[in-house]
Amino acid sequence: MAQAAPNKTADEPSKTVRMTLLKNYRPGGEVQVLGYNKEPVLRKRPDGKVVEVEPGGFIEEMDENGNIMAAPPKLAGTGFADKLLAGTVIRIGADEAKAMRANGIGERDIED
């Protein structure tokens, strides 16, 4: 007779996945914010050439409490306290990540 696989206990860590948000999202479970992807700032010069004023890339800024910051809102005074904005990179449970990918909310990020 084959033995059944042991059930997961509450103290075992569940599998987590690194995701980049494509849309604003309010997580239902436990989330770890890893940083955000910043777009480069481009400006057009009077001669018509577009130049990069600030480089883009992955940002890991800490706030005054020592927590890693999520992507800031594009306009001041917008956004919600419990909602993560598009561009934020998070680590989330595998089940919730699967639902996010199916709904087009986020895409799997490349692990470091």
Backbone as numpy.savetxt, mean C-alpha at the origin, in Angstrom:
# Nx Ny Nz CAx CAy CAz Cx Cy Cz
-5.69 -45.60 7.62 -6.53 -44.43 7.62 -5.63 -43.18 7.62
-5.91 -42.22 6.74 -5.10 -41.00 6.62 -5.47 -40.02 7.73
-4.44 -39.35 8.21 -4.67 -38.38 9.27 -5.07 -37.04 8.65
-5.94 -36.34 9.31 -6.37 -35.02 8.84 -5.28 -34.00 9.15
-5.19 -32.99 8.32 -4.21 -31.93 8.55 -4.58 -31.17 9.81
-3.58 -30.79 10.62 -3.90 -30.05 11.85 -4.47 -28.68 11.53
-5.42 -28.25 12.35 -6.02 -26.92 12.16 -5.05 -25.84 12.62
-5.16 -24.69 12.01 -4.33 -23.56 12.44 -4.82 -23.06 13.78
-3.90 -22.75 14.64 -4.27 -22.17 15.93 -4.15 -20.66 15.83
-4.67 -19.97 16.82 -4.68 -18.51 16.81 -3.28 -17.92 16.89
-2.31 -18.66 17.54 -0.98 -18.09 17.69 -0.10 -18.28 16.45
-0.50 -19.11 15.49 0.28 -19.27 14.27 0.09 -18.05 13.38
1.18 -17.49 12.83 1.02 -16.33 11.95 0.44 -16.77 10.61
-0.49 -15.98 10.10 -1.07 -16.29 8.81 -0.18 -15.71 7.72
-0.31 -16.22 6.50 0.51 -15.77 5.40 0.10 -14.35 5.01
1.09 -13.50 4.82 0.82 -12.12 4.42 1.40 -11.86 3.04
0.83 -10.88 2.36 1.21 -10.54 0.99 1.45 -9.03 0.92
2.47 -8.65 0.16 2.77 -7.23 -0.05 1.96 -6.75 -1.25
1.14 -5.70 -1.07 0.25 -5.19 -2.12 0.44 -3.69 -2.30
0.28 -3.23 -3.54 0.23 -1.80 -3.85 -1.22 -1.46 -4.17
-1.77 -0.45 -3.50 -3.16 -0.08 -3.72 -3.31 0.71 -5.02
-4.28 0.32 -5.84 -4.60 1.04 -7.07 -5.74 2.02 -6.85
-6.55 1.74 -5.82 -7.68 2.60 -5.45 -7.63 2.85 -3.95
-8.35 3.86 -3.49 -8.45 4.09 -2.05 -9.15 2.89 -1.42
-8.73 2.52 -0.21 -9.21 1.28 0.40 -9.27 1.41 1.91
-10.32 0.84 2.48 -10.45 0.74 3.93 -10.29 -0.73 4.30
-9.16 -1.10 4.91 -8.91 -2.52 5.19 -9.86 -3.07 6.24
-10.20 -4.35 6.07 -11.10 -5.00 7.01 -10.35 -5.74 8.10
-9.12 -6.12 7.82 -8.34 -6.88 8.79 -7.11 -6.10 9.24
-6.14 -6.86 9.70 -4.88 -6.26 10.17 -4.01 -5.88 8.98
-3.44 -4.68 9.03 -2.64 -4.15 7.92 -1.35 -3.56 8.46
-0.26 -3.76 7.73 1.01 -3.11 8.06 1.36 -2.20 6.89
1.50 -0.90 7.14 1.87 0.05 6.09 3.38 0.02 5.93
3.85 -0.15 4.69 5.28 -0.23 4.40 5.83 1.05 3.80
4.98 1.90 3.25 5.40 3.15 2.61 4.47 3.46 1.46
4.95 4.28 0.50 4.13 4.60 -0.67 5.02 4.91 -1.86
4.42 4.75 -3.05 5.12 5.05 -4.29 4.79 6.48 -4.70
5.81 7.31 -4.80 5.62 8.72 -5.15 5.89 8.89 -6.64
4.97 9.58 -7.31 5.16 9.89 -8.72 6.15 11.04 -8.86
6.96 11.05 -9.91 7.88 12.18 -10.10 7.10 13.45 -10.43
7.61 14.60 -9.97 6.99 15.89 -10.25 7.64 16.45 -11.51
6.82 16.67 -12.53 7.30 17.18 -13.81 6.78 18.60 -14.03
7.62 19.45 -14.60 7.24 20.83 -14.94 7.64 21.11 -16.37
6.84 21.92 -17.03 7.16 22.30 -18.41 7.86 23.65 -18.39
9.02 23.71 -19.01 9.78 24.95 -19.09 9.22 25.83 -20.19
9.57 27.14 -20.18 9.06 28.04 -21.22 9.46 27.63 -22.65
10.58 26.92 -22.79 10.99 26.50 -24.12 10.27 25.23 -24.58
9.36 24.67 -23.77 8.55 23.53 -24.16 9.04 22.20 -23.65
10.23 22.13 -23.08 10.75 20.86 -22.58 10.18 20.56 -21.20
9.90 19.29 -20.97 9.41 18.85 -19.66 10.60 18.34 -18.86
10.77 18.88 -17.66 11.88 18.47 -16.80 11.33 17.90 -15.49
12.09 17.00 -14.91 11.73 16.39 -13.63 12.26 17.27 -12.51
11.33 17.81 -11.70 11.71 18.69 -10.60 12.05 17.87 -9.35
11.21 16.90 -9.04 11.44 16.00 -7.90 11.37 14.57 -8.40
12.34 13.74 -8.04 12.30 12.35 -8.50 11.21 11.55 -7.77
10.69 10.56 -8.44 9.72 9.66 -7.83 10.44 8.48 -7.20
9.67 7.57 -6.65 10.26 6.37 -6.06 9.49 5.92 -4.84
10.03 4.93 -4.16 9.41 4.39 -2.96 9.83 5.22 -1.75
8.87 5.68 -0.97 9.11 6.55 0.18 8.72 5.82 1.46
9.64 5.83 2.44 9.38 5.27 3.77 9.57 6.37 4.80
8.62 7.29 4.90 8.72 8.38 5.86 8.08 7.97 7.17
8.65 8.47 8.25 8.10 8.22 9.59 7.38 9.49 10.06
6.24 9.30 10.74 5.57 10.45 11.33 6.15 10.72 12.72
5.59 11.66 13.44 6.14 12.04 14.75 6.01 10.93 15.80
5.12 9.95 15.56 4.96 8.84 16.50 5.84 7.64 16.16
6.61 7.74 15.08 7.49 6.65 14.68 6.83 5.62 13.78
5.62 5.91 13.27 4.92 5.01 12.36 5.25 5.38 10.92
5.29 4.39 10.05 5.53 4.65 8.63 4.26 5.26 8.04
4.43 6.32 7.25 3.28 7.05 6.71 2.74 6.40 5.45
1.42 6.49 5.27 0.76 6.06 4.04 0.83 7.21 3.04
0.39 6.98 1.82 0.41 8.02 0.79 -0.42 9.21 1.24
0.10 10.43 1.07 -0.66 11.62 1.48 -1.75 11.93 0.46
-2.81 12.63 0.86 -3.85 13.02 -0.11 -3.30 14.04 -1.10
-3.84 14.03 -2.32 -3.38 14.96 -3.35 -3.78 16.39 -3.04
-4.93 16.57 -2.40 -5.41 17.90 -2.02 -5.55 17.97 -0.50
-5.17 19.07 0.07 -5.26 19.23 1.52 -6.72 19.19 1.96
-6.98 18.53 3.08 -8.33 18.47 3.63 -9.18 17.36 3.05
-8.61 16.52 2.19 -9.36 15.40 1.64 -8.86 14.11 2.26
-9.62 13.05 2.12 -9.22 11.76 2.69 -9.90 11.51 4.02
-9.74 10.31 4.52 -10.34 9.89 5.76 -9.28 9.27 6.64
-9.48 9.30 7.94 -8.48 8.81 8.88 -8.27 7.31 8.78
-9.32 6.54 8.51 -9.19 5.08 8.50 -9.08 4.50 7.08
-8.90 5.35 6.07 -8.82 4.89 4.69 -7.41 5.09 4.16
-6.89 4.08 3.47 -5.57 4.17 2.85 -5.74 4.62 1.41
-4.92 5.56 0.97 -5.06 6.12 -0.36 -4.26 5.33 -1.39
-4.65 5.46 -2.65 -4.00 4.76 -3.75 -2.51 5.10 -3.77
-1.70 4.10 -4.08 -0.25 4.28 -4.11 0.44 3.78 -2.85
-0.32 3.52 -1.80 0.25 3.02 -0.55 0.62 1.55 -0.71
1.77 1.17 -0.17 2.22 -0.22 -0.19 1.97 -0.79 1.20
1.22 -1.90 1.24 0.84 -2.50 2.52 1.19 -3.98 2.53
1.22 -4.56 3.73 1.33 -6.01 3.90 0.02 -6.43 4.56
-0.68 -7.37 3.91 -2.03 -7.74 4.33 -2.19 -9.26 4.24
-3.18 -9.80 4.92 -3.43 -11.23 4.90 -3.73 -11.75 3.49
-3.38 -12.99 3.23 -3.49 -13.57 1.89 -4.94 -13.62 1.40
-5.89 -13.92 2.28 -7.30 -14.02 1.87 -7.84 -12.66 1.43
-7.54 -11.62 2.21 -8.00 -10.28 1.86 -7.28 -9.78 0.61
-6.00 -10.15 0.43 -5.25 -9.74 -0.76 -5.85 -10.36 -2.01
-6.30 -11.61 -1.91 -6.92 -12.28 -3.05 -8.20 -11.56 -3.47
-9.00 -11.14 -2.49 -10.23 -10.40 -2.78 -9.92 -9.03 -3.38
-8.86 -8.39 -2.90 -8.47 -7.08 -3.43 -8.07 -7.19 -4.90
-7.29 -8.20 -5.24 -6.87 -8.39 -6.64 -8.05 -8.70 -7.53
-8.99 -9.50 -7.05 -10.17 -9.85 -7.84 -11.05 -8.63 -8.12
-11.10 -7.69 -7.18 -11.92 -6.48 -7.34 -11.17 -5.32 -7.97
-9.88 -5.48 -8.28 -9.12 -4.42 -8.91 -8.70 -3.32 -7.95
-8.68 -3.59 -6.66 -8.31 -2.58 -5.67 -6.80 -2.48 -5.52
-6.10 -3.59 -5.67 -4.66 -3.57 -5.50 -3.99 -4.62 -6.37
-2.68 -4.50 -6.49 -1.90 -5.49 -7.22 -0.75 -5.95 -6.35
-0.33 -7.17 -6.57 0.75 -7.72 -5.76 2.04 -6.99 -6.06
2.75 -6.61 -5.03 3.99 -5.86 -5.17 5.16 -6.83 -5.14
6.25 -6.48 -5.78 7.43 -7.32 -5.79 8.09 -7.27 -4.42
8.36 -8.44 -3.88 9.02 -8.53 -2.58 10.47 -8.09 -2.69
11.00 -7.50 -1.64 12.41 -7.08 -1.65 13.31 -8.24 -1.36
